[in-house]
Amino acid sequence: MPYQAFTVSDGEVVVAVGTDRQWLVFCDAIEWPDLVADPRWLAVRGRIVGRAELVPENTRSMAARSMRDWIALSSSRS
């Protein structure tokens, strides 16, 4: 979690975060360390239970950049 398409500035990007480690990488990529620091989101169960609160936060972050930006960021952290 998250595992869905997000609207970005010029289209949509699918995000598939399946593990807690991937969550850390994702938070680094979207440059939002507050998400990592929040204990509610550290484990996948918390992200699932808090989905209604977490997804809007992710949506705002993702919308701020283009597809090209997100692909470049994800590639640099693989």
Buried (B, 14 or more C-beta within 10 A) or exposed (E): BBEBEBEBEEEEBEBEBEEBEBBBBBBBBBEBEEBBEBEEBBEBEBBEEBBEEBBEBBEEBBEEBEEEBBEEBBEEEE
